[in-house]
């Protein structure tokens, strides 16, 4: 049996309780791991660039850069990025 790598996830939401709750749920799955958490859109773009996760979960309403602006910035640099809107 081959060991597969867990799905690497970036969480971006400006509400810490929601972010921490999602991280707790997702990290409890054997095949998923949170590699980074962002509290605003600008941070999400920087962390995506740094960690290049398999998937990013992004809130649409965030300070500094909205989710839409963050998605646009990530897609400009990483056209094949897998992004999910919360």
C-alpha positions in Angstrom: 0.0 0.0 0.0 1.3 3.4 -0.9 1.4 6.3 1.6 -0.1 9.4 0.1 0.7 12.9 1.2 -2.1 14.8 3.0 -3.9 17.6 1.1 -2.2 20.9 2.1 -4.7 23.6 2.9 -4.4 27.4 3.3 -7.3 28.9 5.4 -8.1 32.6 4.9 -10.8 34.2 7.0 -10.8 37.4 9.1 -12.8 35.8 12.0 -10.4 33.8 14.2 -13.0 31.6 15.8 -14.3 30.4 12.4 -10.7 29.9 11.1 -9.7 28.0 14.2 -12.8 25.8 14.1 -12.3 24.9 10.5 -8.6 24.2 11.1 -9.5 21.9 14.0 -12.0 20.0 11.9 -9.8 19.7 8.8 -6.7 18.8 10.8 -8.6 15.9 12.4 -8.8 14.3 9.0 -5.9 11.9 8.2 -5.6 13.1 4.6 -5.7 16.8 5.2 -3.4 19.3 7.0 -3.5 23.1 7.4 -0.2 24.6 6.3 -1.1 28.3 6.9 -3.8 30.6 8.2 -4.4 34.1 7.0 -6.5 36.8 8.6 -6.8 39.1 5.6 -6.6 38.9 1.8 -3.1 40.4 1.5 -1.8 37.8 4.0 -3.6 35.0 2.0 -1.8 36.0 -1.2 1.6 36.1 0.6 1.0 32.8 2.3 -0.2 31.1 -0.9 3.0 32.3 -2.6 5.1 31.0 0.3 3.4 27.6 0.9 1.8 26.9 -2.5 -0.9 24.7 -0.9 -2.9 22.1 -2.8 -6.1 24.1 -2.1 -7.0 27.4 -0.4 -10.3 28.2 1.4 -11.0 31.9 1.2 -13.6 34.1 2.7 -15.0 36.7 0.3 -15.2 39.5 2.9 -11.7 40.2 4.3 -9.8 43.4 5.2 -6.9 44.8 3.1 -7.8 42.7 0.1 -11.2 41.2 -0.4 -11.5 37.5 -1.3 -12.2 38.4 -4.9 -9.1 40.6 -5.0 -7.0 37.8 -3.3 -8.3 35.2 -5.8 -7.4 37.5 -8.7 -3.9 38.1 -7.4 -3.3 34.4 -6.7 -4.7 33.4 -10.1 -2.4 35.9 -11.8 0.6 34.2 -10.4 -0.7 30.6 -10.1 -3.3 30.0 -12.8 -3.8 26.4 -11.8 -4.5 27.3 -8.1 -7.4 25.4 -6.5 -9.5 27.9 -4.6 -12.7 27.4 -2.7 -14.8 30.4 -1.5 -16.2 30.1 2.1 
